Amino acid sequence: AGAESLKAATVRLEIGAGTPADKLQAQTAYSQAVLNRIRAEGDAKNAQGVLANVMGLDADTPVLIAPPAEQTPDENFERDVARLIDEARKNRPDLAAAEAQIKAAQANVAAQKASGMPSLSLSADLNYNDTTVSDPFRSSALGIALSVPLFTGYNTTYRIRAAQEQVAGRVAQRNLLSQQIALDVWKAYQGLITETHSLQSSADLVASAVQSERVALGRYKAGAGSILDVVTAQSALASARQQNVQALYGWYIAKATLAQAMGQLDFAAVAAPPAAPRSP
């Protein structure tokens, strides 16, 4: 867009319909746009180096990255948040670990109770003797033993109570984690809704800015507008496109955050959004 406005200003100056100031303003705006692009490309190279480093590669290792499509998410992914919370409680590994700790504590209670109860054991013995001084013979024995724990000053009772308190503590931790999961899903879900609407609004802003820039440039070429109007419209268009890219980035982050809150690598309910028409 900057190159086109500079070309228009140059043409008008050559035919005597423009002024050197118009060309200078257009040239300044174009040079600034080129500088911004150069800086953005440098930032992109640095980001690729950081990515390669995170992947365990040298920073100068070429990494082929497919650029994300300019997309507008579909609102069809919106679901009952209560259902999402239930799914998260089924899928979160930390909650499953908390449930396993409760079962282990309950098993410890049963073991402590059993240690204070009488126990009955059965034993059996079978022998076969064959010597040169006597005939071979077999012998067998069967025994039953009853073990009755002696009074130990309520040590067993205290151990049982301690084990029961441990169960109560594990249950409380599980309940606290369950509530935290619900909060995580709620916040992530609302964040995704917000980013979805922001992305849709930024796409509308880009479409409006494109039309405004076209009108301003067309009026200038026809001699009915000023170069300042064109430069202002082009600056607004560049800002709108930048906001759209930032909104798309925020939407992907919000999508990943919700997936993490639900204990998944990706949130299947949020399908790849349909591609919106690419802005000119």
Protein Blocks (a to p, Z undefined) as FASTA:
>chain_A
ZZmmmmmmmmmmmnopacfklmmmmmmmmmmmmmmmmmmmmmmmmmmmmmmmmnopafkl
ccdddddddddddfklpccfklmmmmmmmmmmklmmmmmmmmmmmmmmmmmmmmmpccdd
ddddddddddfkbccdddddddddddddddehhmmmmmmmmmmmmmmmmmmmmmmmmmmm
mmmmmmmmmmmmmmmmmmmmmmmmmmmmmmmmmmmmmmmmnopacfklmmmmmmmmmmmm
mmmmmmmmmmmmmmmmmmmmnopabdfklccdddddddZZ
